[in-house]
Amino acid sequence: LELATDEAEQIALRTRLGLLREQQLGNVELAIETYRGVLDGDPTNAQVIEALERLIHEPEQRAAVADMLQPIYERQDEWQKLVEVFEIQREEAVDQHRKVELLHRIAGLHQDRGGDAGEAFRTYARAFEVNPGDERTIGHMHRIAEALGLWVELVDVYRGQVYDIADMAVATAVHKRVAKVLLGQVGDIEGARGHYEAAYENDDTDLEVIEALEEIYKQTAQWHELVAVLQRKSELTEAAQAKKDLFFQISAVYEDMLGDQERAVESFLAVLEVDEVDPNALDALERIYMALERWEDLLEVLEKKASLQTELNAKKDIYYVIG
């Protein structure tokens, strides 16, 4: 090597030296370093590339060899071989973000070069297993699911991971995502209900989840469950009118759907705690107390209504009822 003055001759000698170290001396690590030197001067050296493709299957050397082959395959536009390199790099990677990045690159090759969106979807699903909170992964899966109608497959991906996610916020977000797909694209209202309920169990302050369950419970006539989420919604609501509207909804469910006038009374009284002069709540209490023959309570309501009247005749009518 020291005597060789021609660059081509030096490359040929280094190549022979690398092969000697690899095949005759069994010093694979030193051979790889020799091959690296050859590629610095001749990036397309066929003998070295062939040797590296042979060594990539050596467990202890595959990571280093994959890194050497990556730029070669990129220059040669060997996308299928590049997939193999990325898979090895993914297996060897320790960092979660690095694994996801490599899987995204693999998926991109399957879709853009291989024209196989289904395989790209499956690869993105593998990235989701690595990091279920990665928004890019989720976005890619949804895009392909929408294009190919892979909604059931998307649900399967989510369901396969959601109950194993340790981060409660991420798990809640995934429950919400799968519920939306089940409800909007798959038409599985019961399945959606289960995932929304799981999200609600994780976070009972999420109004998006509460409102989704509200609609589902109405559609499925689950009146007790509906009352529970409306009650929780009222606890999270500060605006007086909105709070009153919720109590009126609860009272309507009790009275009209469950036939429970006593519990309806409790909801109308809750309205009065927000607005003690609400005429609709007072009228409803008057009607129910009359039906239940709760005379003392009725008298209290009538006296309250009378005190609020400004017209003499209206006040007289109420006192006439009181007797």
GUTI-511445 format. One line per field, with one value per residue (C-alpha): residue in one letter; residue number from 0; x, y, z. Coordinates in steps of 0.001 Angstrom, whole numbers, always signed. Layout:
GUTI-511445
residuo = [A/...]
num = [NUM/...]
c1 = [X/...]
c2 = [Y/...]
c3 = [Z/...]
END
This chain:
GUTI-511445
residuo = [L/E/L/A/T/D/E/A/E/Q/I/A/L/R/T/R/L/G/L/L/R/E/Q/Q/L/G/N/V/E/L/A/I/E/T/Y/R/G/V/L/D/G/D/P/T/N/A/Q/V/I/E/A/L/E/R/L/I/H/E/P/E/Q/R/A/A/V/A/D/M/L/Q/P/I/Y/E/R/Q/D/E/W/Q/K/L/V/E/V/F/E/I/Q/R/E/E/A/V/D/Q/H/R/K/V/E/L/L/H/R/I/A/G/L/H/Q/D/R/G/G/D/A/G/E/A/F/R/T/Y/A/R/A/F/E/V/N/P/G/D/E/R/T/I/G/H/M/H/R/I/A/E/A/L/G/L/W/V/E/L/V/D/V/Y/R/G/Q/V/Y/D/I/A/D/M/A/V/A/T/A/V/H/K/R/V/A/K/V/L/L/G/Q/V/G/D/I/E/G/A/R/G/H/Y/E/A/A/Y/E/N/D/D/T/D/L/E/V/I/E/A/L/E/E/I/Y/K/Q/T/A/Q/W/H/E/L/V/A/V/L/Q/R/K/S/E/L/T/E/A/A/Q/A/K/K/D/L/F/F/Q/I/S/A/V/Y/E/D/M/L/G/D/Q/E/R/A/V/E/S/F/L/A/V/L/E/V/D/E/V/D/P/N/A/L/D/A/L/E/R/I/Y/M/A/L/E/R/W/E/D/L/L/E/V/L/E/K/K/A/S/L/Q/T/E/L/N/A/K/K/D/I/Y/Y/V/I/G]
num = [0/1/2/3/4/5/6/7/8/9/10/11/12/13/14/15/16/17/18/19/20/21/22/23/24/25/26/27/28/29/30/31/32/33/34/35/36/37/38/39/40/41/42/43/44/45/46/47/48/49/50/51/52/53/54/55/56/57/58/59/60/61/62/63/64/65/66/67/68/69/70/71/72/73/74/75/76/77/78/79/80/81/82/83/84/85/86/87/88/89/90/91/92/93/94/95/96/97/98/99/100/101/102/103/104/105/106/107/108/109/110/111/112/113/114/115/116/117/118/119/120/121/122/123/124/125/126/127/128/129/130/131/132/133/134/135/136/137/138/139/140/141/142/143/144/145/146/147/148/149/150/151/152/153/154/155/156/157/158/159/160/161/162/163/164/165/166/167/168/169/170/171/172/173/174/175/176/177/178/179/180/181/182/183/184/185/186/187/188/189/190/191/192/193/194/195/196/197/198/199/200/201/202/203/204/205/206/207/208/209/210/211/212/213/214/215/216/217/218/219/220/221/222/223/224/225/226/227/228/229/230/231/232/233/234/235/236/237/238/239/240/241/242/243/244/245/246/247/248/249/250/251/252/253/254/255/256/257/258/259/260/261/262/263/264/265/266/267/268/269/270/271/272/273/274/275/276/277/278/279/280/281/282/283/284/285/286/287/288/289/290/291/292/293/294/295/296/297/298/299/300/301/302/303/304/305/306/307/308/309/310/311/312/313/314/315/316/317/318/319/320/321/322]
c1 = [+0/+2787/+4518/+1373/+1154/-1897/-5220/-6952/-4146/-4419/-8185/-7655/-5035/-7221/-10090/-7887/-6694/-10256/-11216/-8118/-8953/-12562/-12259/-8796/-7978/-11532/-11079/-14432/-14294/-10960/-12152/-15162/-12895/-10801/-13920/-14924/-11612/-12178/-15625/-14200/-12256/-14635/-18265/-19490/-16888/-18800/-16561/-16893/-20661/-20964/-18869/-20986/-24193/-22719/-21655/-24974/-26274/-23541/-25324/-22415/-21653/-25065/-25560/-22248/-22711/-26258/-24995/-22392/-24863/-27540/-25938/-24960/-28544/-29843/-27519/-28379/-32110/-32324/-35427/-36187/-32659/-32963/-36030/-33924/-31261/-33819/-35318/-31905/-31298/-34707/-33906/-30611/-31999/-32548/-34261/-38026/-38121/-35405/-37428/-40519/-38518/-37146/-40571/-41927/-39162/-39953/-43649/-42846/-40807/-43600/-46118/-44108/-41779/-43614/-47101/-48292/-50419/-51594/-48045/-47408/-50456/-49176/-45780/-47318/-49275/-45951/-44794/-47982/-47039/-43708/-45224/-49045/-48881/-47081/-49484/-47653/-48135/-51814/-52249/-50662/-52810/-55996/-55059/-54511/-57539/-59697/-58220/-58532/-61508/-59371/-61510/-61938/-58200/-57565/-59883/-57970/-54686/-56050/-57724/-54591/-52681/-55029/-55404/-51632/-50798/-49377/-49782/-53405/-53654/-52439/-54746/-57691/-56876/-56701/-60026/-61574/-60056/-61261/-64704/-65001/-64057/-66478/-69279/-68628/-67127/-67915/-71377/-70758/-72487/-72019/-68317/-68028/-69899/-67413/-64413/-66027/-66865/-63242/-62120/-64643/-63347/-59857/-60982/-64488/-63850/-63554/-66610/-66060/-66411/-69349/-71245/-70521/-71870/-74860/-75833/-75164/-77231/-80119/-79980/-79776/-82358/-79904/-81674/-79899/-76518/-77724/-78724/-75282/-73360/-75763/-75251/-71481/-71768/-73743/-70952/-68467/-70687/-70390/-72820/-76124/-78437/-76481/-76553/-80324/-80835/-78994/-81137/-84257/-82974/-82345/-85807/-87364/-85580/-86743/-90309/-90903/-88594/-88202/-91513/-89726/-91388/-89552/-86187/-87605/-88463/-84817/-83701/-86261/-85086/-81528/-82705/-83977/-80611/-79178/-82118/-84601/-87236/-87172/-90844/-90583/-89138/-91788/-94589/-93189/-92937/-96492/-97729/-95773/-96555/-100229/-100010/-98094/-100366/-97395/-99473/-96914/-94398/-97119/-98046/-94425/-94181/-97454/-96409/-93129/-94985/-97365/-94493/-93057/-96273/-96550/-100092/-102806/-105174/-102463/-101533/-105222/-105522/-102621/-103997/-107351/-105651/-103949/-107341]
c2 = [+0/+2419/+1712/+2095/+5592/+5191/+5784/+2957/+604/+1674/+1043/-2394/-3270/-2026/-4092/-7218/-6422/-6129/-9440/-11071/-9794/-10896/-14291/-15564/-13940/-13815/-10247/-8917/-5698/-4674/-5754/-3412/-502/-1350/-1431/+1950/+3372/+1910/+3514/+6886/+6792/+4672/+4865/+2465/-294/-3429/-5863/-3923/-3514/-7249/-7909/-5545/-7175/-10449/-9045/-7306/-10629/-10844/-9999/-8083/-6054/-5451/-1974/-615/-2260/-917/+2611/+2135/+741/+3396/+6216/+3709/+2468/+6036/+7031/+3891/+4326/+757/+1448/-2174/-2702/+627/-728/-3618/-1187/+966/-2122/-3081/+447/+393/-2871/-1484/+1910/+2603/+5972/+5810/+8828/+7320/+4107/+6071/+8180/+5065/+3439/+6610/+6448/+2783/+3575/+6414/+4091/+1506/+4137/+6441/+3959/+669/+2068/-75/+2097/-963/-1877/+1771/+1701/-1425/+203/+3324/+1000/-398/+3167/+3710/+719/+2388/+5783/+5973/+9700/+10653/+12919/+12459/+8702/+9087/+11587/+9243/+6301/+8341/+9641/+6148/+4723/+7394/+6801/+3006/+2614/+898/+2064/-1375/-1940/+1449/+534/-2730/-800/+1486/-1290/-3378/-756/+1534/-590/-991/+2722/+3872/+7607/+8315/+11450/+9566/+6633/+9007/+10640/+7234/+6155/+9311/+8705/+5132/+6142/+8788/+6294/+3681/+6211/+8113/+5595/+2107/+2791/+890/+3005/+416/+142/+3921/+4122/+1757/+3825/+7133/+5658/+4566/+8096/+9514/+7196/+8584/+12209/+13177/+16853/+16380/+18161/+16672/+13190/+14195/+15654/+12591/+10308/+12608/+12058/+8320/+7851/+9739/+7537/+4323/+5384/+4955/+7464/+6904/+7198/+10336/+11926/+11146/+12884/+15842/+16203/+16132/+18660/+20967/+20775/+21908/+24713/+28210/+30246/+30520/+30073/+27087/+25522/+26029/+24497/+21382/+21037/+21398/+18626/+16396/+17064/+16259/+12901/+12045/+13100/+12042/+9055/+7572/+8580/+9743/+12970/+13079/+13239/+15740/+17948/+17821/+19121/+21945/+22915/+22945/+25489/+27682/+27470/+29158/+31528/+31613/+33423/+31279/+31161/+27895/+26046/+27485/+26520/+22986/+22588/+23831/+21248/+18335/+19218/+19335/+15895/+14446/+16145/+17718/+20557/+22268/+22381/+23619/+26389/+27523/+27685/+29584/+32122/+32576/+33135/+35588/+37617/+37963/+39271/+42995/+42900/+42868/+40557/+37945/+38098/+37676/+34584/+32914/+33714/+32353/+29012/+29126/+29695]
c3 = [+0/+853/-2474/-4568/-6024/-8264/-6453/-8313/-7333/-3678/-3709/-5240/-2632/+239/-1102/-1194/+2344/+3577/+2005/+3500/+6963/+6627/+4942/+5869/+9195/+10545/+11795/+10645/+12650/+11147/+7705/+8007/+8869/+5808/+3624/+5054/+3850/+374/+162/+1094/-2158/-4241/-2978/-5669/-5209/-6154/-4251/-1024/-1410/-1987/+1125/+3221/+2012/+3178/+6559/+7269/+8527/+11189/+14486/+15997/+12871/+11319/+12828/+11544/+8160/+7822/+8447/+5714/+3198/+3765/+1686/-1009/-1427/-1341/-4186/-6152/-5447/-4106/-2006/-1104/+205/+1988/+3794/+5056/+6277/+8089/+9724/+11095/+12318/+13999/+15769/+16989/+18020/+21709/+21472/+20976/+18672/+16482/+16116/+15094/+12633/+10930/+10738/+9135/+6539/+5862/+5513/+3148/+930/+819/-183/-2431/-4115/-3721/-4237/-1357/+929/+2851/+3843/+4695/+6991/+8722/+9212/+10702/+12997/+14207/+14877/+16896/+19050/+19807/+20660/+20802/+21441/+18219/+16297/+12989/+13151/+13945/+11132/+8591/+9726/+9469/+6032/+4658/+6472/+4862/+1415/+1546/+3869/+6511/+9429/+10994/+10723/+12336/+15203/+15637/+15852/+18549/+20508/+20413/+22379/+24288/+27418/+27743/+27563/+30888/+30267/+31213/+29077/+25996/+26752/+27086/+23754/+22041/+23586/+22156/+18731/+18454/+19755/+17032/+14326/+15675/+15828/+12626/+10200/+11510/+12908/+16136/+18778/+21530/+20839/+20813/+24106/+25748/+24714/+25637/+29036/+29447/+28568/+31046/+33747/+33135/+33050/+34141/+33367/+29597/+28181/+24735/+26206/+28406/+25456/+23305/+26037/+26443/+22798/+22924/+26090/+24495/+21397/+23424/+26047/+28915/+31122/+34428/+32695/+30914/+34210/+35660/+32864/+32821/+36567/+36109/+33288/+35565/+38147/+35518/+34218/+35680/+33561/+35425/+32430/+31115/+34576/+34810/+31361/+32485/+35602/+33461/+31191/+34214/+35600/+32218/+32116/+35630/+34988/+31392/+30924/+34391/+35936/+39065/+40150/+43471/+41740/+39263/+42240/+43361/+39953/+39945/+43427/+42063/+39481/+42317/+44024/+40950/+40430/+43282/+41228/+38078/+37004/+35072/+38060/+40379/+37965/+37659/+41426/+41847/+39358/+40862/+44500/+43575/+41959/+44903/+47453/+49181/+50571/+52775/+49949/+47604/+50026/+50207/+46418/+46075/+48681/+46826/+43545/+45207/+46618/+43143/+41544/+40859/+39498/+42148/+40274/+39709/+43369/+44317/+42082/+43865/+47314/+46171/+45432/+48810/+50396]
END
